[in-house]
Amino acid sequence: MEDTELMVEHQGNIIIGADDITLDCAGNMVSSLVPGSGMGIALNNRIKVTVKNCYVQDFEVGLAYLRA
């Protein structure tokens, strides 16, 4: 897997699907399709993940780390 840079505003959630990567939103917004619900950026059982330069709005949870 490789690092990812978000080049535009994003509506909907982002699910990190790999270990040892960086998500750089480059100052862009991640916003909910249904305000007040869901998770903006979710990391499920992931390690060595960096999330930076993100504006997250209108989710119930902005950044969620879930570990089994």
PQR file of N, CA, C, O and H, with PARSE charges and radii, in Angstrom:
ATOM      1  N   MET A   1       0.849  -1.181   0.000 -0.4000 1.5000
ATOM      2  CA  MET A   1       0.000   0.000   0.000 -0.0000 2.0000
ATOM      3  C   MET A   1       0.887   1.234   0.000  0.5500 1.7000
ATOM      4  O   MET A   1       2.039   1.176   0.431 -0.5500 1.4000
ATOM      5  N   GLU A   2       0.363   2.333  -0.475 -0.4000 1.5000
ATOM      6  CA  GLU A   2       1.149   3.558  -0.502 -0.0000 2.0000
ATOM      7  C   GLU A   2       0.413   4.683   0.205  0.5500 1.7000
ATOM      8  O   GLU A   2      -0.785   4.582   0.470 -0.5500 1.4000
ATOM      9  H   GLU A   2      -0.573   2.381  -0.825  0.4000 1.0000
ATOM     10  N   ASP A   3       1.128   5.748   0.507 -0.4000 1.5000
ATOM     11  CA  ASP A   3       0.543   6.915   1.141 -0.0000 2.0000
ATOM     12  C   ASP A   3      -0.449   7.576   0.196  0.5500 1.7000
ATOM     13  O   ASP A   3      -0.342   7.453  -1.024 -0.5500 1.4000
ATOM     14  H   ASP A   3       2.101   5.830   0.292  0.4000 1.0000
ATOM     15  N   THR A   4      -1.419   8.280   0.778 -0.4000 1.5000
ATOM     16  CA  THR A   4      -2.471   8.918  -0.004 -0.0000 2.0000
ATOM     17  C   THR A   4      -2.594  10.379   0.371  0.5500 1.7000
ATOM     18  O   THR A   4      -2.552  10.728   1.551 -0.5500 1.4000
ATOM     19  H   THR A   4      -1.507   8.380   1.769  0.4000 1.0000
ATOM     20  N   GLU A   5      -2.745  11.239  -0.630 -0.4000 1.5000
ATOM     21  CA  GLU A   5      -3.013  12.652  -0.395 -0.0000 2.0000
ATOM     22  C   GLU A   5      -4.383  12.976  -0.975  0.5500 1.7000
ATOM     23  O   GLU A   5      -4.650  12.726  -2.150 -0.5500 1.4000
ATOM     24  H   GLU A   5      -2.779  10.955  -1.588  0.4000 1.0000
ATOM     25  N   LEU A   6      -5.249  13.537  -0.130 -0.4000 1.5000
ATOM     26  CA  LEU A   6      -6.586  13.929  -0.556 -0.0000 2.0000
ATOM     27  C   LEU A   6      -6.475  15.242  -1.305  0.5500 1.7000
ATOM     28  O   LEU A   6      -6.037  16.243  -0.737 -0.5500 1.4000
ATOM     29  H   LEU A   6      -5.032  13.739   0.825  0.4000 1.0000
ATOM     30  N   MET A   7      -6.862  15.255  -2.566 -0.4000 1.5000
ATOM     31  CA  MET A   7      -6.667  16.433  -3.414 -0.0000 2.0000
ATOM     32  C   MET A   7      -7.891  17.344  -3.486  0.5500 1.7000
ATOM     33  O   MET A   7      -7.779  18.487  -3.930 -0.5500 1.4000
ATOM     34  H   MET A   7      -7.217  14.442  -3.028  0.4000 1.0000
ATOM     35  N   VAL A   8      -9.055  16.859  -3.057 -0.4000 1.5000
ATOM     36  CA  VAL A   8     -10.299  17.636  -3.108 -0.0000 2.0000
ATOM     37  C   VAL A   8     -11.097  17.377  -1.832  0.5500 1.7000
ATOM     38  O   VAL A   8     -10.802  16.453  -1.075 -0.5500 1.4000
ATOM     39  H   VAL A   8      -9.146  15.931  -2.697  0.4000 1.0000
ATOM     40  N   GLU A   9     -12.111  18.210  -1.611 -0.4000 1.5000
ATOM     41  CA  GLU A   9     -13.029  17.981  -0.498 -0.0000 2.0000
ATOM     42  C   GLU A   9     -13.677  16.607  -0.684  0.5500 1.7000
ATOM     43  O   GLU A   9     -13.871  16.154  -1.812 -0.5500 1.4000
ATOM     44  H   GLU A   9     -12.351  18.961  -2.226  0.4000 1.0000
ATOM     45  N   HIS A  10     -14.012  15.941   0.442 -0.4000 1.5000
ATOM     46  CA  HIS A  10     -14.579  14.591   0.369 -0.0000 2.0000
ATOM     47  C   HIS A  10     -15.847  14.521   1.208  0.5500 1.7000
ATOM     48  O   HIS A  10     -15.835  14.910   2.376 -0.5500 1.4000
ATOM     49  H   HIS A  10     -13.855  16.309   1.358  0.4000 1.0000
ATOM     50  N   GLN A  11     -16.943  14.029   0.630 -0.4000 1.5000
ATOM     51  CA  GLN A  11     -18.167  13.790   1.388 -0.0000 2.0000
ATOM     52  C   GLN A  11     -18.323  12.299   1.592  0.5500 1.7000
ATOM     53  O   GLN A  11     -18.233  11.519   0.645 -0.5500 1.4000
ATOM     54  H   GLN A  11     -16.952  13.713  -0.319  0.4000 1.0000
ATOM     55  N   GLY A  12     -18.558  11.907   2.837 -0.4000 1.5000
ATOM     56  CA  GLY A  12     -18.668  10.501   3.194 -0.0000 2.0000
ATOM     57  C   GLY A  12     -17.475  10.101   4.035  0.5500 1.7000
ATOM     58  O   GLY A  12     -16.526  10.868   4.200 -0.5500 1.4000
ATOM     59  H   GLY A  12     -18.631  12.541   3.607  0.4000 1.0000
ATOM     60  N   ASN A  13     -17.534   8.890   4.567 -0.4000 1.5000
ATOM     61  CA  ASN A  13     -16.449   8.464   5.449 -0.0000 2.0000
ATOM     62  C   ASN A  13     -15.261   7.909   4.666  0.5500 1.7000
ATOM     63  O   ASN A  13     -15.365   7.577   3.485 -0.5500 1.4000
ATOM     64  H   ASN A  13     -18.304   8.267   4.433  0.4000 1.0000
ATOM     65  N   ILE A  14     -14.142   7.820   5.359 -0.4000 1.5000
ATOM     66  CA  ILE A  14     -12.922   7.232   4.807 -0.0000 2.0000
ATOM     67  C   ILE A  14     -12.535   6.091   5.733  0.5500 1.7000
ATOM     68  O   ILE A  14     -12.424   6.283   6.944 -0.5500 1.4000
ATOM     69  H   ILE A  14     -14.058   8.089   6.318  0.4000 1.0000
ATOM     70  N   ILE A  15     -12.330   4.915   5.177 -0.4000 1.5000
ATOM     71  CA  ILE A  15     -11.905   3.758   5.956 -0.0000 2.0000
ATOM     72  C   ILE A  15     -10.478   3.425   5.554  0.5500 1.7000
ATOM     73  O   ILE A  15     -10.201   3.142   4.388 -0.5500 1.4000
ATOM     74  H   ILE A  15     -12.420   4.759   4.194  0.4000 1.0000
ATOM     75  N   ILE A  16      -9.579   3.460   6.521 -0.4000 1.5000
ATOM     76  CA  ILE A  16      -8.174   3.118   6.275 -0.0000 2.0000
ATOM     77  C   ILE A  16      -8.082   1.598   6.203  0.5500 1.7000
ATOM     78  O   ILE A  16      -8.428   0.911   7.165 -0.5500 1.4000
ATOM     79  H   ILE A  16      -9.803   3.689   7.468  0.4000 1.0000
ATOM     80  N   GLY A  17      -7.619   1.069   5.076 -0.4000 1.5000
ATOM     81  CA  GLY A  17      -7.623  -0.367   4.852 -0.0000 2.0000
ATOM     82  C   GLY A  17      -6.261  -1.024   4.833  0.5500 1.7000
ATOM     83  O   GLY A  17      -6.135  -2.156   4.366 -0.5500 1.4000
ATOM     84  H   GLY A  17      -7.339   1.627   4.295  0.4000 1.0000
ATOM     85  N   ALA A  18      -5.226  -0.339   5.332 -0.4000 1.5000
ATOM     86  CA  ALA A  18      -3.882  -0.915   5.315 -0.0000 2.0000
ATOM     87  C   ALA A  18      -3.075  -0.359   6.477  0.5500 1.7000
ATOM     88  O   ALA A  18      -3.409   0.685   7.038 -0.5500 1.4000
ATOM     89  H   ALA A  18      -5.329   0.581   5.710  0.4000 1.0000
ATOM     90  N   ASP A  19      -2.015  -1.064   6.829 -0.4000 1.5000
ATOM     91  CA  ASP A  19      -1.084  -0.616   7.867 -0.0000 2.0000
ATOM     92  C   ASP A  19       0.046   0.196   7.240  0.5500 1.7000
ATOM     93  O   ASP A  19       0.277   0.135   6.033 -0.5500 1.4000
ATOM     94  H   ASP A  19      -1.744  -1.912   6.373  0.4000 1.0000
ATOM     95  N   ASP A  20       0.743   0.956   8.081 -0.4000 1.5000
ATOM     96  CA  ASP A  20       1.979   1.641   7.697 -0.0000 2.0000
ATOM     97  C   ASP A  20       1.786   2.615   6.525  0.5500 1.7000
ATOM     98  O   ASP A  20       2.557   2.599   5.566 -0.5500 1.4000
ATOM     99  H   ASP A  20       0.554   1.006   9.062  0.4000 1.0000
ATOM    100  N   ILE A  21       0.746   3.465   6.611 -0.4000 1.5000
ATOM    101  CA  ILE A  21       0.497   4.468   5.574 -0.0000 2.0000
ATOM    102  C   ILE A  21       0.211   5.824   6.200  0.5500 1.7000
ATOM    103  O   ILE A  21      -0.015   5.927   7.406 -0.5500 1.4000
ATOM    104  H   ILE A  21       0.119   3.478   7.390  0.4000 1.0000
ATOM    105  N   THR A  22       0.224   6.851   5.382 -0.4000 1.5000
ATOM    106  CA  THR A  22      -0.148   8.204   5.785 -0.0000 2.0000
ATOM    107  C   THR A  22      -1.284   8.683   4.896  0.5500 1.7000
ATOM    108  O   THR A  22      -1.225   8.555   3.673 -0.5500 1.4000
ATOM    109  H   THR A  22       0.407   6.767   4.402  0.4000 1.0000
ATOM    110  N   LEU A  23      -2.325   9.239   5.525 -0.4000 1.5000
ATOM    111  CA  LEU A  23      -3.383   9.942   4.808 -0.0000 2.0000
ATOM    112  C   LEU A  23      -3.162  11.419   5.076  0.5500 1.7000
ATOM    113  O   LEU A  23      -3.306  11.874   6.211 -0.5500 1.4000
ATOM    114  H   LEU A  23      -2.372   9.343   6.519  0.4000 1.0000
ATOM    115  N   ASP A  24      -2.817  12.164   4.049 -0.4000 1.5000
ATOM    116  CA  ASP A  24      -2.624  13.610   4.154 -0.0000 2.0000
ATOM    117  C   ASP A  24      -3.774  14.280   3.418  0.5500 1.7000
ATOM    118  O   ASP A  24      -3.859  14.212   2.191 -0.5500 1.4000
ATOM    119  H   ASP A  24      -2.700  11.794   3.127  0.4000 1.0000
ATOM    120  N   CYS A  25      -4.657  14.927   4.167 -0.4000 1.5000
ATOM    121  CA  CYS A  25      -5.818  15.590   3.548 -0.0000 2.0000
ATOM    122  C   CYS A  25      -5.446  16.929   2.924  0.5500 1.7000
ATOM    123  O   CYS A  25      -6.278  17.551   2.264 -0.5500 1.4000
ATOM    124  H   CYS A  25      -4.589  14.983   5.163  0.4000 1.0000
ATOM    125  N   ALA A  26      -4.217  17.379   3.118 -0.4000 1.5000
ATOM    126  CA  ALA A  26      -3.719  18.617   2.501 -0.0000 2.0000
ATOM    127  C   ALA A  26      -4.640  19.809   2.773  0.5500 1.7000
ATOM    128  O   ALA A  26      -4.815  20.680   1.921 -0.5500 1.4000
ATOM    129  H   ALA A  26      -3.541  16.873   3.654  0.4000 1.0000
ATOM    130  N   GLY A  27      -5.230  19.831   3.980 -0.4000 1.5000
ATOM    131  CA  GLY A  27      -6.102  20.935   4.360 -0.0000 2.0000
ATOM    132  C   GLY A  27      -7.522  20.830   3.849  0.5500 1.7000
ATOM    133  O   GLY A  27      -8.314  21.753   4.041 -0.5500 1.4000
ATOM    134  H   GLY A  27      -5.088  19.123   4.672  0.4000 1.0000
ATOM    135  N   ASN A  28      -7.863  19.725   3.201 -0.4000 1.5000
ATOM    136  CA  ASN A  28      -9.212  19.541   2.666 -0.0000 2.0000
ATOM    137  C   ASN A  28     -10.177  19.022   3.729  0.5500 1.7000
ATOM    138  O   ASN A  28      -9.764  18.467   4.747 -0.5500 1.4000
ATOM    139  H   ASN A  28      -7.219  18.975   3.045  0.4000 1.0000
ATOM    140  N   MET A  29     -11.460  19.214   3.472 -0.4000 1.5000
ATOM    141  CA  MET A  29     -12.535  18.842   4.381 -0.0000 2.0000
ATOM    142  C   MET A  29     -13.062  17.453   4.076  0.5500 1.7000
ATOM    143  O   MET A  29     -13.249  17.085   2.916 -0.5500 1.4000
ATOM    144  H   MET A  29     -11.795  19.665   2.645  0.4000 1.0000
ATOM    145  N   VAL A  30     -13.302  16.679   5.140 -0.4000 1.5000
ATOM    146  CA  VAL A  30     -14.028  15.419   5.057 -0.0000 2.0000
ATOM    147  C   VAL A  30     -15.328  15.677   5.806  0.5500 1.7000
ATOM    148  O   VAL A  30     -15.304  15.935   7.010 -0.5500 1.4000
ATOM    149  H   VAL A  30     -13.151  16.977   6.083  0.4000 1.0000
ATOM    150  N   SER A  31     -16.466  15.611   5.113 -0.4000 1.5000
ATOM    151  CA  SER A  31     -17.738  15.935   5.760 -0.0000 2.0000
ATOM    152  C   SER A  31     -18.757  14.822   5.560  0.5500 1.7000
ATOM    153  O   SER A  31     -18.696  14.058   4.597 -0.5500 1.4000
ATOM    154  H   SER A  31     -16.485  15.401   4.135  0.4000 1.0000
ATOM    155  N   SER A  32     -19.700  14.755   6.504 -0.4000 1.5000
ATOM    156  CA  SER A  32     -20.707  13.698   6.513 -0.0000 2.0000
ATOM    157  C   SER A  32     -21.804  13.947   5.485  0.5500 1.7000
ATOM    158  O   SER A  32     -22.196  15.088   5.243 -0.5500 1.4000
ATOM    159  H   SER A  32     -19.750  15.376   7.286  0.4000 1.0000
ATOM    160  N   LEU A  33     -22.292  12.870   4.886 -0.4000 1.5000
ATOM    161  CA  LEU A  33     -23.455  12.952   4.003 -0.0000 2.0000
ATOM    162  C   LEU A  33     -24.732  13.131   4.820  0.5500 1.7000
ATOM    163  O   LEU A  33     -25.697  13.737   4.354 -0.5500 1.4000
ATOM    164  H   LEU A  33     -21.974  11.942   5.083  0.4000 1.0000
ATOM    165  N   VAL A  34     -24.727  12.595   6.051 -0.4000 1.5000
ATOM    166  CA  VAL A  34     -25.861  12.708   6.974 -0.0000 2.0000
ATOM    167  C   VAL A  34     -25.322  13.334   8.260  0.5500 1.7000
ATOM    168  O   VAL A  34     -24.784  12.619   9.105 -0.5500 1.4000
ATOM    169  H   VAL A  34     -23.943  12.103   6.429  0.4000 1.0000
ATOM    170  N   PRO A  35     -25.453  14.641   8.427 -0.5600 1.5000
ATOM    171  CA  PRO A  35     -24.883  15.335   9.585  0.2800 2.0000
ATOM    172  C   PRO A  35     -25.254  14.692  10.923  0.5500 1.7000
ATOM    173  O   PRO A  35     -26.408  14.336  11.164 -0.5500 1.4000
ATOM    174  N   GLY A  36     -24.245  14.555  11.785 -0.4000 1.5000
ATOM    175  CA  GLY A  36     -24.449  14.008  13.122 -0.0000 2.0000
ATOM    176  C   GLY A  36     -24.423  12.501  13.211  0.5500 1.7000
ATOM    177  O   GLY A  36     -24.774  11.940  14.248 -0.5500 1.4000
ATOM    178  H   GLY A  36     -23.308  14.844  11.590  0.4000 1.0000
ATOM    179  N   SER A  37     -24.015  11.830  12.147 -0.4000 1.5000
ATOM    180  CA  SER A  37     -23.991  10.371  12.186 -0.0000 2.0000
ATOM    181  C   SER A  37     -22.678   9.826  11.639  0.5500 1.7000
ATOM    182  O   SER A  37     -21.960  10.507  10.907 -0.5500 1.4000
ATOM    183  H   SER A  37     -23.729  12.285  11.304  0.4000 1.0000
ATOM    184  N   GLY A  38     -22.383   8.598  12.004 -0.4000 1.5000
ATOM    185  CA  GLY A  38     -21.240   7.878  11.460 -0.0000 2.0000
ATOM    186  C   GLY A  38     -19.880   8.342  11.941  0.5500 1.7000
ATOM    187  O   GLY A  38     -19.762   9.188  12.827 -0.5500 1.4000
ATOM    188  H   GLY A  38     -22.966   8.044  12.598  0.4000 1.0000
ATOM    189  N   MET A  39     -18.853   7.760  11.328 -0.4000 1.5000
ATOM    190  CA  MET A  39     -17.461   8.062  11.641 -0.0000 2.0000
ATOM    191  C   MET A  39     -16.814   8.704  10.424  0.5500 1.7000
ATOM    192  O   MET A  39     -17.012   8.243   9.300 -0.5500 1.4000
ATOM    193  H   MET A  39     -18.949   7.073  10.609  0.4000 1.0000
ATOM    194  N   GLY A  40     -16.048   9.754  10.635 -0.4000 1.5000
ATOM    195  CA  GLY A  40     -15.392  10.439   9.530 -0.0000 2.0000
ATOM    196  C   GLY A  40     -14.254   9.634   8.936  0.5500 1.7000
ATOM    197  O   GLY A  40     -14.263   9.303   7.750 -0.5500 1.4000
ATOM    198  H   GLY A  40     -15.886  10.128  11.548  0.4000 1.0000
ATOM    199  N   ILE A  41     -13.272   9.320   9.773 -0.4000 1.5000
ATOM    200  CA  ILE A  41     -12.117   8.532   9.346 -0.0000 2.0000
ATOM    201  C   ILE A  41     -12.002   7.373  10.321  0.5500 1.7000
ATOM    202  O   ILE A  41     -11.876   7.586  11.527 -0.5500 1.4000
ATOM    203  H   ILE A  41     -13.265   9.588  10.736  0.4000 1.0000
ATOM    204  N   ALA A  42     -12.043   6.148   9.809 -0.4000 1.5000
ATOM    205  CA  ALA A  42     -12.028   4.964  10.661 -0.0000 2.0000
ATOM    206  C   ALA A  42     -10.784   4.121  10.398  0.5500 1.7000
ATOM    207  O   ALA A  42     -10.423   3.851   9.253 -0.5500 1.4000
ATOM    208  H   ALA A  42     -12.145   5.975   8.829  0.4000 1.0000
ATOM    209  N   LEU A  43     -10.144   3.717  11.482 -0.4000 1.5000
ATOM    210  CA  LEU A  43      -8.990   2.817  11.417 -0.0000 2.0000
ATOM    211  C   LEU A  43      -9.368   1.566  12.195  0.5500 1.7000
ATOM    212  O   LEU A  43      -9.451   1.608  13.423 -0.5500 1.4000
ATOM    213  H   LEU A  43     -10.437   3.937  12.413  0.4000 1.0000
ATOM    214  N   ASN A  44      -9.599   0.460  11.508 -0.4000 1.5000
ATOM    215  CA  ASN A  44     -10.008  -0.782  12.148 -0.0000 2.0000
ATOM    216  C   ASN A  44      -8.827  -1.739  12.238  0.5500 1.7000
ATOM    217  O   ASN A  44      -8.375  -2.279  11.228 -0.5500 1.4000
ATOM    218  H   ASN A  44      -9.532   0.427  10.511  0.4000 1.0000
ATOM    219  N   ASN A  45      -8.329  -1.944  13.459 -0.4000 1.5000
ATOM    220  CA  ASN A  45      -7.198  -2.851  13.690 -0.0000 2.0000
ATOM    221  C   ASN A  45      -5.992  -2.514  12.825  0.5500 1.7000
ATOM    222  O   ASN A  45      -5.380  -3.413  12.249 -0.5500 1.4000
ATOM    223  H   ASN A  45      -8.695  -1.505  14.279  0.4000 1.0000
ATOM    224  N   ARG A  46      -5.646  -1.263  12.724 -0.4000 1.5000
ATOM    225  CA  ARG A  46      -4.513  -0.811  11.916 -0.0000 2.0000
ATOM    226  C   ARG A  46      -3.377  -0.330  12.808  0.5500 1.7000
ATOM    227  O   ARG A  46      -3.608   0.151  13.917 -0.5500 1.4000
ATOM    228  H   ARG A  46      -6.143  -0.532  13.192  0.4000 1.0000
ATOM    229  N   ILE A  47      -2.147  -0.463  12.316 -0.4000 1.5000
ATOM    230  CA  ILE A  47      -0.972   0.035  13.039 -0.0000 2.0000
ATOM    231  C   ILE A  47      -0.152   0.926  12.107  0.5500 1.7000
ATOM    232  O   ILE A  47      -0.226   0.813  10.884 -0.5500 1.4000
ATOM    233  H   ILE A  47      -1.959  -0.855  11.415  0.4000 1.0000
ATOM    234  N   LYS A  48       0.629   1.812  12.718 -0.4000 1.5000
ATOM    235  CA  LYS A  48       1.536   2.706  11.989 -0.0000 2.0000
ATOM    236  C   LYS A  48       0.804   3.523  10.918  0.5500 1.7000
ATOM    237  O   LYS A  48       1.256   3.603   9.776 -0.5500 1.4000
ATOM    238  H   LYS A  48       0.689   1.904  13.712  0.4000 1.0000
ATOM    239  N   VAL A  49      -0.318   4.124  11.291 -0.4000 1.5000
ATOM    240  CA  VAL A  49      -1.093   4.969  10.384 -0.0000 2.0000
ATOM    241  C   VAL A  49      -1.011   6.407  10.871  0.5500 1.7000
ATOM    242  O   VAL A  49      -1.191   6.675  12.058 -0.5500 1.4000
ATOM    243  H   VAL A  49      -0.685   4.059  12.219  0.4000 1.0000
ATOM    244  N   THR A  50      -0.740   7.327   9.961 -0.4000 1.5000
ATOM    245  CA  THR A  50      -0.727   8.754  10.263 -0.0000 2.0000
ATOM    246  C   THR A  50      -1.831   9.428   9.464  0.5500 1.7000
ATOM    247  O   THR A  50      -1.943   9.235   8.253 -0.5500 1.4000
ATOM    248  H   THR A  50      -0.593   7.109   8.997  0.4000 1.0000
ATOM    249  N   VAL A  51      -2.647  10.223  10.156 -0.4000 1.5000
ATOM    250  CA  VAL A  51      -3.683  11.033   9.510 -0.0000 2.0000
ATOM    251  C   VAL A  51      -3.331  12.477   9.823  0.5500 1.7000
ATOM    252  O   VAL A  51      -3.229  12.853  10.991 -0.5500 1.4000
ATOM    253  H   VAL A  51      -2.556  10.379  11.139  0.4000 1.0000
ATOM    254  N   LYS A  52      -3.142  13.303   8.773 -0.4000 1.5000
ATOM    255  CA  LYS A  52      -2.723  14.681   9.036 -0.0000 2.0000
ATOM    256  C   LYS A  52      -3.395  15.673   8.091  0.5500 1.7000
ATOM    257  O   LYS A  52      -3.854  15.329   7.001 -0.5500 1.4000
ATOM    258  H   LYS A  52      -3.225  12.998   7.824  0.4000 1.0000
ATOM    259  N   ASN A  53      -3.432  16.927   8.562 -0.4000 1.5000
ATOM    260  CA  ASN A  53      -3.943  18.059   7.773 -0.0000 2.0000
ATOM    261  C   ASN A  53      -5.383  17.877   7.313  0.5500 1.7000
ATOM    262  O   ASN A  53      -5.745  18.305   6.217 -0.5500 1.4000
ATOM    263  H   ASN A  53      -3.060  17.207   9.447  0.4000 1.0000
ATOM    264  N   CYS A  54      -6.212  17.239   8.151 -0.4000 1.5000
ATOM    265  CA  CYS A  54      -7.611  16.978   7.808 -0.0000 2.0000
ATOM    266  C   CYS A  54      -8.549  17.843   8.642  0.5500 1.7000
ATOM    267  O   CYS A  54      -8.350  18.016   9.844 -0.5500 1.4000
ATOM    268  H   CYS A  54      -5.918  16.891   9.042  0.4000 1.0000
ATOM    269  N   TYR A  55      -9.563  18.377   7.995 -0.4000 1.5000
ATOM    270  CA  TYR A  55     -10.684  19.010   8.675 -0.0000 2.0000
ATOM    271  C   TYR A  55     -11.847  18.039   8.552  0.5500 1.7000
ATOM    272  O   TYR A  55     -12.272  17.704   7.446 -0.5500 1.4000
ATOM    273  H   TYR A  55      -9.725  18.236   7.018  0.4000 1.0000
ATOM    274  N   VAL A  56     -12.359  17.589   9.689 -0.4000 1.5000
ATOM    275  CA  VAL A  56     -13.437  16.604   9.696 -0.0000 2.0000
ATOM    276  C   VAL A  56     -14.652  17.253  10.348  0.5500 1.7000
ATOM    277  O   VAL A  56     -14.551  17.780  11.455 -0.5500 1.4000
ATOM    278  H   VAL A  56     -12.014  17.861  10.587  0.4000 1.0000
ATOM    279  N   GLN A  57     -15.809  17.220   9.667 -0.4000 1.5000
ATOM    280  CA  GLN A  57     -16.972  17.919  10.217 -0.0000 2.0000
ATOM    281  C   GLN A  57     -18.267  17.157   9.994  0.5500 1.7000
ATOM    282  O   GLN A  57     -18.421  16.429   9.012 -0.5500 1.4000
ATOM    283  H   GLN A  57     -15.891  16.792   8.767  0.4000 1.0000
ATOM    284  N   ASP A  58     -19.192  17.339  10.924 -0.4000 1.5000
ATOM    285  CA  ASP A  58     -20.577  16.846  10.855 -0.0000 2.0000
ATOM    286  C   ASP A  58     -20.744  15.346  11.055  0.5500 1.7000
ATOM    287  O   ASP A  58     -21.812  14.815  10.749 -0.5500 1.4000
ATOM    288  H   ASP A  58     -19.067  17.930  11.721  0.4000 1.0000
ATOM    289  N   PHE A  59     -19.738  14.647  11.553 -0.4000 1.5000
ATOM    290  CA  PHE A  59     -19.884  13.236  11.895 -0.0000 2.0000
ATOM    291  C   PHE A  59     -20.181  13.113  13.389  0.5500 1.7000
ATOM    292  O   PHE A  59     -19.896  14.031  14.157 -0.5500 1.4000
ATOM    293  H   PHE A  59     -18.871  15.078  11.802  0.4000 1.0000
ATOM    294  N   GLU A  60     -20.751  11.984  13.801 -0.4000 1.5000
ATOM    295  CA  GLU A  60     -20.918  11.718  15.230 -0.0000 2.0000
ATOM    296  C   GLU A  60     -19.540  11.564  15.877  0.5500 1.7000
ATOM    297  O   GLU A  60     -19.302  12.068  16.974 -0.5500 1.4000
ATOM    298  H   GLU A  60     -20.983  11.238  13.177  0.4000 1.0000
ATOM    299  N   VAL A  61     -18.628  10.856  15.182 -0.4000 1.5000
ATOM    300  CA  VAL A  61     -17.243  10.662  15.629 -0.0000 2.0000
ATOM    301  C   VAL A  61     -16.337  11.076  14.478  0.5500 1.7000
ATOM    302  O   VAL A  61     -16.480  10.569  13.366 -0.5500 1.4000
ATOM    303  H   VAL A  61     -18.821  10.447  14.290  0.4000 1.0000
ATOM    304  N   GLY A  62     -15.412  11.987  14.730 -0.4000 1.5000
ATOM    305  CA  GLY A  62     -14.536  12.471  13.667 -0.0000 2.0000
ATOM    306  C   GLY A  62     -13.481  11.464  13.248  0.5500 1.7000
ATOM    307  O   GLY A  62     -13.325  11.175  12.061 -0.5500 1.4000
ATOM    308  H   GLY A  62     -15.296  12.400  15.634  0.4000 1.0000
ATOM    309  N   LEU A  63     -12.751  10.925  14.232 -0.4000 1.5000
ATOM    310  CA  LEU A  63     -11.683   9.954  13.969 -0.0000 2.0000
ATOM    311  C   LEU A  63     -11.869   8.804  14.939  0.5500 1.7000
ATOM    312  O   LEU A  63     -11.890   9.011  16.152 -0.5500 1.4000
ATOM    313  H   LEU A  63     -12.877  11.160  15.196  0.4000 1.0000
ATOM    314  N   ALA A  64     -12.004   7.592  14.417 -0.4000 1.5000
ATOM    315  CA  ALA A  64     -12.260   6.428  15.265 -0.0000 2.0000
ATOM    316  C   ALA A  64     -11.185   5.377  15.053  0.5500 1.7000
ATOM    317  O   ALA A  64     -10.892   4.986  13.923 -0.5500 1.4000
ATOM    318  H   ALA A  64     -11.987   7.424  13.431  0.4000 1.0000
ATOM    319  N   TYR A  65     -10.597   4.921  16.169 -0.4000 1.5000
ATOM    320  CA  TYR A  65      -9.657   3.803  16.129 -0.0000 2.0000
ATOM    321  C   TYR A  65     -10.345   2.637  16.812  0.5500 1.7000
ATOM    322  O   TYR A  65     -10.620   2.686  18.011 -0.5500 1.4000
ATOM    323  H   TYR A  65     -10.835   5.238  17.087  0.4000 1.0000
ATOM    324  N   LEU A  66     -10.621   1.597  16.058 -0.4000 1.5000
ATOM    325  CA  LEU A  66     -11.317   0.433  16.588 -0.0000 2.0000
ATOM    326  C   LEU A  66     -10.365  -0.751  16.603  0.5500 1.7000
ATOM    327  O   LEU A  66      -9.756  -1.084  15.586 -0.5500 1.4000
ATOM    328  H   LEU A  66     -10.398   1.557  15.084  0.4000 1.0000
ATOM    329  N   ARG A  67     -10.243  -1.379  17.755 -0.4000 1.5000
ATOM    330  CA  ARG A  67      -9.345  -2.520  17.898 -0.0000 2.0000
ATOM    331  C   ARG A  67     -10.150  -3.693  18.438  0.5500 1.7000
ATOM    332  O   ARG A  67     -10.865  -3.560  19.432 -0.5500 1.4000
ATOM    333  H   ARG A  67     -10.738  -1.108  18.581  0.4000 1.0000
ATOM    334  N   ALA A  68     -10.031  -4.830  17.786 -0.4000 1.5000
ATOM    335  CA  ALA A  68     -10.793  -6.021  18.206 -0.0000 2.0000
ATOM    336  C   ALA A  68     -10.236  -6.602  19.481  0.5500 1.7000
ATOM    337  O   ALA A  68     -10.750  -7.603  19.981 -0.5500 1.4000
ATOM    338  H   ALA A  68      -9.450  -4.938  16.979  0.4000 1.0000
TER
END
